[in-house]
Amino acid sequence: MSFSSLALNQCLTDAVKKLGYETPTPIQLQAIPAILAGKDVMAGAQTGTGKTAAFALPILQQLLSHRLMLGPIRALVLTPTRELAQQVYKSFLRYAENTPLKVAVAYGGVSINQQITTIAAGITILIATPGRLLDLIAKGSVDISQLQTLVFDEADRMLDMGFKDEIDRILLQAPKKRQTLLFSATFDAAIFKLSKHLLDDPVLIEVSERNTAASQVEQVVYIVDSDRKRELTSFLIGSKNWHQVLIFTRTKQTADELAKEMCKDGIQSQSIHSDKSQGARERILAEFKQGKTRALVATDVAARGIDIIDLKYVINYELPYVAEDYIHRIGRTGRAGNTGLAISLMSPKEEWLLEAVEKVLDSVLLQQWFPGYEPDLTKHYQAAKRPSKGKQKQHARKKALGIKTTKKSK
């Protein structure tokens, strides 16, 4: 089946053909007809399977069909991060290249004045982060009262980042009668609860088993002591001559330190996280995409905003505290049908984090040792034998009260 069979305007099918899209992906085959039919949609699919086109193309088709070319804003796409907002914006621009439709993007970290000027010139589609959108509404620069389509892209991440209050405030400004689309790579109880609040009799689309990682991504778990993770990371990249490697850490401090140390190892590395200015983040991402930076060390702020079709390697230097983020991290590779490799480095103390990931995946990931970097099991066995601080306090309290403590019989 081709894109032309989905009742899309010729200029849209020409645009996707120019981009090299030959046939629609499963999520596009199911979502595009439902959206064109005016249905609310709740859709889940693995990252890298074409979710953006699945909602962008039918939105553009609807606007072209009704000849709604310039303001007021008719379609709004909300994203949790600046990087994802930029990514979605660029996709809309490519798809709408041969149309008179105008698209704008708005996010924090940069001057709001240029965004106000662009919006004032007349647009039909706005991609925005919740905080900056509310700033623009407060200034009277954005009116969404005539909105026809509202999209929540990566809605689960919005909840993780605490955007629930902002979402509620935005909904007060939007018309009650509208089409609402909710897209995400993972679904959980919180998302289904939110969907009942947002959607009206939605079409539920799941093109793969819920909360699964991309099948074309090979997943490897190496058990290694924490103090040797950096050494193993540099060895893997250097000895295997990998380029464009995306590395995830849990904290900004660890990201900065790891990038600095890897540079000393001879691997050109940079870090990216929310403390970096927007200009710095854009420059760092551009240099990584151009191949000037060999390894990019990122916190989860980048997990859903980096779209490099040929990215082959992801390393979880630290497993995430939010297990669902694992899926989004490794989803940065294996995109658009390509294969990828995702390596997770786990110290023996972090096994509980892997268990949480496996629970979300509903599968067990094989743990192995990398030759020359085997963990010091003697050290960990001795640490395991030592009583916990809680047990030590309990023992001290009994001793102070004159209560005899006895060892458990084996």
N, C-alpha and C positions, 0 to 999 in steps of 0.2 A: 504494500500500500504506500502511496506517495502523499506528500503534503497537499498536492492539488486535490486529492480525493476528500480532504477534510473541509471543503467549501471555504477555503481561504482566498482572499484577494490575490490577483496575479502578482502584484508588487511585493506581497509578503512571501509568496512561494519563490519568486525570483531572488529575494534577499536570502532566504535559507539555502537556496541552491548555490548561491555565490559563496556562502559560508561553508559549503561542503556537506550540508545535511542532505542525505539522500532519501532516507525513510524515517518516519516518526518513531520515537522510542515508545515503549509500552505506556509510560505515564502520559505521554503526549497523545497517544491514540485514544486513551480513555478520558483524559481531562478536557481536551479541546472541544469535542462535541458537547460535553455536559455544560461547559461554560458558555458556548455559543447558544445553547438552549435556554440560557438564563438561570441555570440552577446554582444554588450555593454548593460549594465543593470543599470537602475535607480530604486532602490527598497526601499520601505518604509514599516515598520512594527513596531508594538508596541515593546518596550524593553522587553527582556526576552523571545522572541519567537524564538530564534535560528538563529539570523542573521549571527553570525560568522560562524557557520557550513554551512550556505547557500552559502557563497563564498569560505570558506576554503576547503571544500570537493571537489568541482569541480576543483579548482586550483590544488590540489594535484593529482587528477585524470588525468588532462591534462599533468602534468609534468611526471607522471609515464608512460602514454601512449607514450610519445615522448622520454622516457628514458633520461630525462634531470635531472640528479641526483646532480651534483655539478657545481659550478660557470661556466659562469658568472650568475649574478642575473637575474632570469627570472620572478619573481613575487615580487611586492612591495606593502605593505599595509601601508597606511599613517593613523595615528590616531592623534587626537588633544592633548591627555594627556599621561603622562608616565604610569599612572595606566591602561588606556585602552590598551596601547601598550603591557604591561605585560600580561594583560588578554587575548588578541588576540594571543600573542606568546605562552602562555601555552596551548591554545586550539589547535593551529597548532601542537605543540609537541605531544599532546595526540592523535590527528587524524593520525599523521604520524609515530606513535610509531613503527609500523611493516614495515616501508619502509626505504630505504637508503637515503631519502631526508633530507637535512640539512637546519635548520631554525635558524635565528639569530634575535635579537632585539636590537634596538639602540635608546636611548633617553638621554636627558640632565640631569644634576644634579649629574652625576657620572663620573668617569674617562673615557675618550674616548679611552685610550690605550688598555684596555681589549676588547672593542668592535672591534677595528681595528684588533687585533690578531685573534679574532673569525672569522671575515669576511675573513681575508687573508687565513685562513685554507680551505676555500671553502664552499660556501653556494649557495642555489638556491632560497630561499625565505627570504626576509627581512621585518620585521615589524619595523616601525620607526616613530618618531615625525618629523615634517618638519624641525625644526631648527637643530637638531642633524644630520639629513640626509645631509643637506647642508654643515655642518661642515666636514663630512666624504668625501663628494664629493670634497670639496675644498682641502682636504689633499691628494686627489688621492687614497683614500682607498675604495671608492665605485664607480662602473661604472654601470650605468643603461641604457646604450646605446643599450643593447640587450634585454631589458625588453619586455616581452610578455603580462603580465597582471598587471594593475595598479588599486589598490583599494583605494577608499576614504571612510573610515569608520567614521561615524558621521560627515559628511561633513558640516552640518549646524553649528556644534560647531566650526569647523575650521574657518568658516567665522566670527562667533561671537567673536572668540579670535584673529581676525585680521591676519590670515595666508594667505590671498589672494596673497600678494607679494611673499611669500615663495613658494606657489603653482605654481605661474607663473615661478619662477626661476627653480623649479624642472622639470616642463614640457619642458623647453628648453634643458634639459639633456636627456629626455626620447625620444624614437623613436616615430614619428608621427603615424606609423602603429602599433597599439597595441590594446589590449582589455582593456576597462576601465569600472570599476564597481563603482557605487556610492550608498552607503548604509546609511540610516539614519532613525531615529524614527519620525522625523518631516520634513515636506516640507514647504517652503515658496517661495515667489517671487525671493528672492536672490539665492536660491538653483536651481530653474528652469533656472535662468539666467546663473549660473555657469555650469549647465549641457549642455547647448548649446555650451559652450566653450570647454567642456571636452569630451563629448560623441558623437558618430557617429551613428545616427539612432537607439537610444536605445530602449530596451524593458522596458516599464514602468510597474512596479509591485507594487501594493498596496493591501495588504491582509486584510486591515481593513480601516474604514473611516479615512481620512487623519487627522493627528495630534490629535489622540484620546489616552486617557490613557488606560492602561490595564484594561480590563473589570472585571477581577477577583480581582481588588484592590478596597476596600471600601474607599470612600473619605469622610472625616468629617471636617467641618470648625467650630472652636470654636471662638467666639468673646470674647476677654479678653483684659483688659488694659495692655499696654506695660510693666509696672512695676510689673506685676504679671505673666508674661509669664514663667519666670524661675521657679517660685513656682508651677505653674500648670504642667509644664513639669516633674518636679521631683515627684509630686504627682501621675501623671498618671503612670509613670514607677514603682514607689515604691508600690503603692496601688494595681496595677494589676499584680505585679511581672513579668514585662516584662524583657526579656534579649535580647541582640543584637538589640538595637534600634539605628537607624541612624537618626541624627538630622541635619537639614540644616540651616545655617545662611547666610546672604549676605556678611559679612565682616570677615576678619581674626581676628580682634580684638574681635569682638563679640563671635566668636568661642572659642577663648582662655579663655575669661572671663566666658562664660557659662560653659565650661568644668570644670573650677576651682571651680565655685560656686556649681555645681552639686556634685562634690567630697565632698564638705562640707556637702551636704545633705545626704551623705552616699551612693551615686551612683557612682561607679567606672567609670570615664569618661576620655576621651582623645580627643584632637582636631587634625584635619589634614587639611592642606592648603598648598599653594605654597611656603610659607616662611620656611616650614620645609625642612630639607635636605632629599635627596632621601632615604638614609639609615633609617632615622627616620620615614618617611612615610611608608616604607615597614614593619618596626617593628610594628608600630601602627596598620596597617591593619592586620598583622598576629595575633596580640594579640586580635583584635576585632573578627576575624574569629574563633579563638580558644576559644572564650568565656571568655577570661581573662578580657576584657573590656566590661562593660555592655552597655555603651552608647558612640557612636562615633559622635562628633560634627564636621561637615565638611562644607566647602564652596563648590561652584559648581565645583571646580576642581575635586571632587570625584564623581560627579553625574553620570559619565559615565564610571567609572573605577572600581566600586565595584560589584563583581558578587558572591553573596552568595545565593545559591538556597533556603535556608530555612529562609532567612531574612523576618520577618513578619511585622515589624513596621518601618514606616518612619514618622518623625515629621518635618513639615516646621515651624521652630521657627520664621522665617521671610519668607514671600512670596518673590519670586525672582523678580528682576527688568525686566528680560527677561522672558516673560510669557512662552515661549516654554520650558524653563528649568524646569518648574513645571512637565512636562510630564516625563522628564528624571530623576528628583528626585524621584518621586513616582514609577518610573519604576524599582527602585532598589529592590522593594518588588513585590510579586505576580509573581515571575519568574518561568519558566518551568511548567506552569499550576497550580502553587500553589496559594493560596489566600493570601491577604495581607491587611494591614490597613494603610492608609495615613491620618495623622491628620495635619491640618493647623491651626496655631494660628494667629488670625488677630485682631489687635487693630482697633477701629473705624476709625482711621485716615488712615488705610491701605486698605480701601475698594476699592480704585481705582486700586490697584494691583490685587485684586481678580477679578475685572471686566475684566481686561486684560487677566487673565487666562481663565475666562469663555468664552471670545471671541474666544480664540484659541481652546478651547474644544467644542465650539458651544453648550454649555449646562450650566445650572445654578446649582451651588453647594449650598446645603441647609446650611444656617447659623444657629447656635444654641449656647446656653449658657451652660456652664458646672456648675452644682449646686455648690454654694459656691465661684465661680469665675466669677460671673456676672459683666459686666463692669459698671462703675459709669456713668450712662447716664446723671445725673445732671451736672457733670463736663464737659462732652462733649457738652451738650446743651448750657451751658454758653460760652464755647469756640467758638461754632458755631455762637453765637449771636454777639460776638465781631467782629468788622470790620477787614478785612485783612489789612496787612501793606500797600498794594497798595492803598486801600480805605482811610486809615488814611493819607497817604501822599497827596492824591488828595484833601481831606477835608482841610488839613493844607494849601495847595497851594491856594485854593479858598478863604480861610479866609484871607491870606496874601494879596491877590489881591482885597479884599473888596467885593468879590462875595458872595451873600447870599446863604446859603445852606438850603434846605427845606427837610423835611422828606417826603418820598413817601406815598401817601394816600393808605390806605388799601382797 
